[in-house]
Amino acid sequence: MLKMNAEVNQSWQVDVQRAANRIRYRVLEHSINNNGGYMSQACSSAEIFATLYMRIMNLGQSLAPLIPPPFSGSPGQNNSHYQTGGLYNGAKTPELDRFIFSPSHYALVLYATLIETGRMDPAGLEQFNQDGSTVEMIGAEHSPGCEITSGSLGIGLSQAVGIAMARKRKGETGRVFVFLSDGEMQEGQTWEAVASMAHYRLDNLLIYIDVNGQCCDGKMEDVMTIEPLQPRLEAFGGRVFCVNAHHPDELAGPAELSPNGKPIFVLCYSNPTQGLDLLRSRSPKLHYLRFQNSDELALYRAELNRMKAII
């Protein structure tokens, strides 16, 4: 009986890991078919996204069409056709959680996650980066899964603070989850947001940070060091946990804790080539994968076939 219970208890971790592997596969497939993509971001964050959507967040069913509609214009009082991409995360009701997607260049990973969790049809990716499409390369507030436009890195967290504060004052029980990249910790506005959420004791706010050590110009430590992150965030008033970004159990743990008046930060230390060792050859610049020649493309096609055989 104990063995049976253990198997049941482990079922969600197996499901999450399977989804994470498929997210990486789907992003690599898309990158091959389109001669480029943000592949290292998928390698480092697939388990984070899968765990958030499948285990941690309490989201309602998607209210959006499985195949994303075309862009209907900017939000405004005279545009009755406008739809936010947040509809893919369900209704904004007091008891449900909200998800704020901050690093917009991770959009392809988010779309793959929506597909793997049944919130978007795979055919939606055929609209990726096409004129008139909401499935943008750099996600905006109308893109699937995106409630806000975070624009330049660093402004998404400030918007999340406002949402979390409003929810607190309205007595809503749903929490606010934020996905952040470690590059955003180089931005001054991020630290202003951290100071604000600590001051207002926003313990309904949980921030998951993909600490993959990479930015567009190479290694974070060579551009502008952000470490040691844990004591810095704690000094600003955060409740901080360091976890392995590829272990679903570790990712889920902090979200199960009772609130104590402090916002929670989960530092998800990740491998930017997880599941795709071939990508290491491009180190230290892993920010964007574009194939240099047909020989390299053939190597990645072979890797895609290997991944397909095990997912």
Secondary structure, 3 states (H helix, E strand, C coil): CHHHHHHHHCHHHHHHHHHHHHHHHHHHHHHHHCCCECHHHHHHHHHHHHHHHHHHCCCCCCCCCCCCCECCCCCCCCCCCCCCHHHHHCCCCCCCCEEEECCHHHHHHHHHHHHHCCCCCHHHHHHCCCCCECCCCCCCCCCCCCCCCCCCCCCHHHHHHHHHHHHHHHCCCCCEEEEEEHHHHHCHHHHHHHHHHHHCCCCCEEEEEEECCEECCEEHHHHCCCCCHHHHHHHCCCEEEEEECCCHHHHHHHHHCCCCCCCEEEEEECCCCCCCHHHHHHCCCCCCECCCCHHHHHHHHHHHHHHHHHC
